Amino acid sequence: MTYIYPLDVLLSDDAFDSFSIPISIFDVEGEASRIMQYARKHLVSIVGKYRKNIIENVGKILRIGLKVKVIAPAWTGLEE
């Protein structure tokens, strides 16, 4: 995970990984709902293996008192 100060943004990298990331923050077109079954499967089968590490790292964030306003993926897969 990467923390961007002073924006208070936590880039989750692979910590809260999912198979795909909706293009929009808001699910106005049903994109997030459409991919949720695949994201859940990926989370359980791939990311679940590292859940202990994820929990430990979230604990570190809480202990040091980082102020997190946004948790975001480190890479969206979108072309610039």
C-alpha positions in Angstrom: 0.0 0.0 0.0 1.1 3.6 -0.7 0.0 6.7 1.2 -0.1 10.0 -0.6 0.3 12.9 1.9 -1.2 15.6 2.0 -4.0 14.2 -0.1 -4.8 11.5 2.5 -5.2 8.9 -0.3 -4.3 5.3 0.3 -3.3 3.4 -2.9 -4.4 -0.1 -2.1 -2.1 -1.8 -4.7 -3.0 -5.4 -4.3 -4.4 -5.2 -0.8 -8.0 -4.8 -1.9 -7.5 -6.1 -5.4 -10.4 -7.1 -7.7 -10.5 -8.5 -11.1 -11.7 -5.3 -12.7 -12.3 -1.7 -11.7 -15.4 0.1 -12.9 -14.7 3.2 -15.0 -16.9 5.4 -12.8 -16.9 6.0 -9.1 -20.7 6.0 -9.1 -22.5 2.9 -10.3 -24.9 4.9 -12.5 -24.7 2.6 -15.4 -24.7 -0.7 -13.5 -21.0 -1.4 -14.3 -20.0 -2.3 -10.7 -23.0 -4.6 -10.3 -22.1 -6.3 -13.6 -18.6 -7.2 -12.5 -19.2 -7.8 -8.8 -19.5 -11.6 -9.2 -16.1 -11.8 -10.9 -14.5 -9.4 -8.3 -15.8 -11.5 -5.5 -14.5 -14.7 -7.0 -11.1 -13.1 -7.6 -11.0 -11.7 -4.0 -11.8 -15.1 -2.5 -9.5 -17.2 -4.7 -6.5 -14.9 -5.1 -6.5 -12.1 -2.6 -7.9 -14.3 0.2 -4.5 -16.1 0.4 -3.0 -12.8 1.6 -5.7 -11.8 4.1 -3.4 -12.1 7.1 -0.9 -9.6 5.5 -3.8 -7.3 4.6 -5.2 -7.3 8.1 -1.7 -6.7 9.6 -1.1 -3.7 7.2 -4.5 -2.2 8.0 -3.7 -2.6 11.7 -0.4 -0.7 11.1 -2.4 2.2 9.4 -4.7 2.3 12.4 -1.9 2.2 15.0 0.1 5.1 13.4 -3.1 7.1 13.0 -3.0 7.9 9.2 -5.9 10.0 8.1 -7.3 8.2 5.1 -10.0 10.1 3.0 -9.9 7.8 0.0 -8.8 4.2 -0.7 -8.0 3.9 -4.4 -6.4 1.3 -6.7 -2.9 2.1 -7.7 -3.6 1.3 -11.3 -6.9 1.6 -13.1 -6.0 0.0 -16.4 -7.2 3.0 -18.3 -5.2 4.5 -21.1 -4.1 8.0 -20.7 
